Structure formats: structure tokens, C-alpha cells
């Protein structure tokens, strides 16, 4: 089974090399890596092209100008260029564990009805390879959607391996600058039957610590995007339980409050 890995990047040549190497070093070899640049400088683009030209299964694209700038547009565009039966997204400053694809692909090979193979992440420190911190508080759940809704269980962008047939439309909202993964995961979970989800409890994805991440700055805009993600889920999700609807409404009020508060403080 061919796995398509989509990696958006923007002026990150000093970090993206390690991310690319983590794909090249996979124990599972049937993959393609699709790098989509979001408007980097010419110098940065040339550096990344040097990495990509070293392997026949690494492809480099530039985000078309007609698409909204941002990682979400790049992720959707990369999906449109993918040839694999399975799809994984990853950020250009993070790493896959060496056996990530092997473990997750094997689930799809054995369990034919599975559409989503969950996998977990850990923070790592480049200066201390032995130091790992789990990204999710839990890796077990009796109600995956409800627990995800309140962040009791969660997965980083590169933690999940998807069956590409699961996506009928672009999965990422282009104009959302943070909380986009939470929204995408939430919406897809509402469209998936319980027996179509496999919860692989292993760490398959490493999130870099020790540098400024693009979506980490807290501001009125940050909280507005959190609010917007909850609003979209509330409008689009079908057949939510009373408890899930209540939790979602509570989050909407909280993030709206913080949006206004930080706007006033600015």
C-alpha cells in the first residue's frame, strides 16, 4: 500500500532536512513525500529542492497563487497531488519515528474496514534525545469523539494515518490559522463508524521543542480561530449527543470571551 505524506513548509530549510530524513529512514519503504512550499524565499526554495531531488519518490510543489496562503491550503493541495491509498500529513519541523509507517500500514493490511489508524505524539528536545513528553494525556478512550472534544485524548497532525477514500472534499479549512487540526479531526470522527477507527496506542510522531512554532502565539486572533473552529463543528457536525453539544457550546462561549478580552487588551 502506497503512503502519501504531505508536508507544507515556509522558510524552514534549517528544520525541514531532519523532517525529510525521518521519512527517508522509515522501515516501511512504499511511500511518497509531497512537499508543498507556501511562498518561501528563492534561497529557501533552492535548498529544499536539493533535498527533494535526491530521491525519486520526493516531490516538490509550490502552492498555486490562486489558493489562500497558509499550511491548510498546502495540505489540501498536497492531497490533490497524492497517489497513495493512504495519506499522512506532517509539519516541516517534526519527525516520524522510524517504524511509524510500518506499524500503521500493517493495521490497514489486516483490518480491511479501518479508515483511520490513530497514533500518538510526544514532544522531543533536539539537544536531549532521551527526553520525551507525551502530547496527549491519554491513549485510551471509550468514547473517542467526546474525549477528543474536551482534549482528554488527542493526536498531532502526523499521528494519524488515513485511508484517502475517506475524504470527499478538502479536509482543512484554508482561512483557519490555528485549531485547524482539532477541527479536521473532529469533523472526520463524526463521519466515521466506531469499528472503522483503530486506536494504535504507540508513539509514531515527534513534535520538536525548543523553537517558536508558527501557531503558538496567544492573541485575540488565536482565540478567534479557536472560536471559529468550534462554530464550524457546531454547524456541520450531525447527530451530536446532548452532552457533546453542551460541551461545544461552553467552549464557544469561553473562546469568544477570550477573543474579546485580548482584543480589548491590545
C-alpha positions in Angstrom: 0.0 0.0 0.0 1.4 3.3 -1.1 1.5 6.0 1.6 1.4 9.7 0.6 3.0 12.0 3.1 2.1 15.7 2.7 4.4 18.3 4.2 3.8 22.1 3.9 6.8 24.3 4.5 7.6 28.0 4.7 11.2 29.3 5.1 12.2 26.3 7.2 15.2 24.8 5.4 17.2 24.6 8.6 14.5 22.3 10.1 12.9 20.6 7.2 16.0 18.5 6.4 15.6 16.5 9.7 11.9 16.0 8.9 12.6 14.7 5.4 15.3 12.4 6.8 12.8 10.9 9.2 10.7 9.9 6.2 13.6 8.5 4.2 14.7 6.4 7.2 11.3 4.7 7.6 11.4 0.9 7.9 8.4 0.8 5.5 9.6 1.8 2.0 6.5 2.2 -0.1 5.9 5.9 0.4 5.9 9.2 -1.5 6.7 12.5 0.2 4.9 15.6 -1.2 6.5 18.9 -0.1 4.3 22.0 -0.7 6.0 25.3 -0.3 3.9 28.2 0.9 5.8 31.1 -0.6 9.4 30.8 0.8 12.2 32.9 -0.4 14.1 31.8 -3.6 17.1 30.8 -1.5 14.9 28.7 0.8 13.2 27.0 -2.1 16.5 26.1 -3.8 17.7 24.5 -0.5 14.6 22.4 -0.2 14.7 21.4 -3.9 18.2 20.0 -3.3 16.8 17.7 -0.6 13.9 16.6 -2.8 15.9 15.9 -5.9 17.9 13.2 -4.1 15.0 10.7 -4.1 12.6 9.8 -6.9 9.7 9.5 -4.5 10.1 13.0 -3.1 8.1 15.7 -5.0 8.3 19.4 -4.6 5.4 21.8 -5.4 4.7 25.4 -4.9 1.2 26.4 -3.6 -0.6 27.9 -6.6 -1.2 31.7 -6.2 -4.9 31.3 -6.6 -5.0 29.4 -3.2 -5.1 31.2 0.1 -1.7 31.4 1.7 -1.2 29.1 4.7 -0.4 25.5 5.7 -4.0 24.4 5.3 -4.1 25.3 1.6 -0.8 23.5 1.1 -2.2 20.4 2.9 -5.3 20.3 0.7 -3.2 20.9 -2.4 -0.8 18.1 -1.5 -3.7 15.8 -1.0 -4.8 16.6 -4.6 -1.4 15.6 -5.9 -1.1 12.4 -3.9 -1.2 8.9 -5.5 -1.3 6.8 -2.4 -4.1 4.7 -1.0 -3.2 6.0 2.5 -2.4 9.6 3.5 -0.5 11.2 6.3 0.2 14.9 7.0 3.2 16.1 8.9 4.7 19.5 9.8 8.1 20.6 8.5 9.7 20.8 11.9 8.6 17.4 13.3 9.7 13.8 12.9 8.2 10.4 12.3 9.5 7.6 14.4 11.4 5.0 12.4 8.7 2.4 12.4 5.7 4.7 12.3 4.5 3.8 8.8 5.3 0.1 9.3 3.1 -0.1 12.4 0.2 1.8 11.0 0.1 0.3 7.5 0.1 -3.2 8.9 -3.2 -2.3 10.6 -4.8 -1.4 7.3 -3.5 -4.6 5.7 -5.0 -6.8 8.4 -8.2 -4.8 9.2 -9.8 -4.1 5.8 -12.7 -2.0 7.2 -10.4 0.5 9.0 -10.4 4.1 7.6 -8.5 5.8 10.4 -5.5 4.5 12.3 -4.8 6.7 15.3 -1.3 7.2 16.5 0.2 9.3 19.3 2.8 12.0 19.6 5.5 13.1 22.0 7.5 16.3 22.4 11.2 15.9 21.9 14.2 18.1 22.5 16.8 18.2 19.8 19.6 18.7 22.4 18.4 15.8 24.5 17.2 12.8 22.5 16.3 10.9 25.7 13.8 13.4 26.9 10.2 12.8 25.7 6.9 14.2 26.9 3.6 12.7 25.9 1.5 15.1 23.8 -1.9 13.5 24.9 -2.9 12.9 28.5 -4.5 9.6 27.5 -4.3 7.0 24.7 -7.4 5.0 25.6 -11.0 6.1 25.4 -14.5 4.5 25.5 -15.9 7.5 23.5 -13.2 8.9 21.2 -15.1 11.8 19.9 -16.4 13.0 23.2 -13.0 12.8 24.8 -11.3 14.5 21.9 -13.8 17.3 22.1 -12.5 18.2 25.5 -8.9 17.4 24.8 -8.7 14.3 27.0 -7.4 12.4 24.1 -5.7 14.0 21.0 -3.4 13.3 18.1 -0.8 15.6 16.4 -1.1 16.3 12.7 1.3 13.4 11.9 -0.1 11.0 14.4 -3.0 9.6 12.2 -2.8 7.6 9.0 -5.9 7.9 6.9 -7.5 5.9 4.1 -7.6 8.6 1.4 -11.1 7.4 0.2 -12.4 8.8 3.5 -12.0 12.4 2.1 -14.8 13.5 -0.2 -13.8 17.2 0.0 -10.8 19.2 1.1 -10.4 18.3 4.8 -8.7 21.5 6.0 -10.3 24.9 6.3 -7.9 27.3 4.4 -8.6 30.5 6.4 -8.1 28.9 9.8 -4.7 29.7 11.2 -4.8 27.5 14.3 -7.1 24.8 15.8 -7.3 23.5 12.2 -6.1 20.0 13.1 -8.6 19.8 16.0 -11.4 20.8 13.7 -10.4 18.4 10.9 -10.0 15.5 13.4 -13.4 16.3 15.0 -15.3 16.5 11.7 -13.8 13.3 10.4 -14.6 11.5 13.6 -18.2 12.4 13.3 -18.3 10.9 9.8 -16.7 7.6 10.9 -18.2 4.5 12.5 -16.6 3.2 15.7 -15.3 0.0 14.0 -13.7 2.0 11.2 -11.2 3.5 13.7 -8.2 1.7 15.1 -6.5 3.1 18.1 -2.8 2.3 17.9 -1.5 3.3 21.3 2.1 3.8 20.2 4.1 7.0 19.7 4.6 7.5 16.0 5.3 11.2 15.8 7.7 13.6 17.5 7.0 17.3 17.9 10.0 19.5 18.2 10.5 21.6 21.3 13.0 24.5 21.7 11.9 26.8 18.9 8.9 29.0 18.2 6.1 27.1 16.5 4.1 29.0 13.9 0.7 28.6 15.7 1.9 29.0 19.3 1.4 32.8 19.8 -1.6 33.6 22.0 -3.6 36.7 20.9 -7.1 37.8 20.0 -6.7 36.2 16.6 -5.6 32.9 18.2 -8.7 32.7 20.3 -10.9 33.8 17.5 -9.6 30.9 15.4 -10.4 28.6 18.3 -13.9 30.0 18.5 -14.3 29.7 14.7 -13.3 26.0 14.7 -15.9 25.3 17.4 -18.5 27.2 15.5 -17.8 25.3 12.2 -18.0 22.0 14.1 -21.3 23.0 15.7 -22.8 23.9 12.4 -21.5 21.0 10.3 -21.5 18.1 12.7 -24.5 15.8 12.6 -26.3 14.0 15.4 -24.2 15.3 18.3 -25.3 14.0 21.7 -26.7 16.4 24.2 -23.5 16.3 26.3 -21.3 16.9 23.3 -23.5 19.8 22.2 -23.3 21.3 25.7 -19.5 21.0 25.8 -19.2 22.6 22.4 -21.4 25.5 23.4 -19.4 26.0 26.5 -16.2 26.2 24.5 -17.8 28.6 22.1 -18.6 31.0 25.0 -15.2 30.7 26.6 -13.2 31.3 23.3 -15.5 34.2 22.4 -14.8 35.7 25.8 -11.0 35.4 25.4 -11.2 36.8 21.8 -12.9 40.0 23.1 -10.7 40.2 26.2 -7.4 40.0 24.2 -8.8 42.4 21.6 -9.5 45.0 24.3 -6.0 44.5 25.9 -4.3 45.0 22.5 
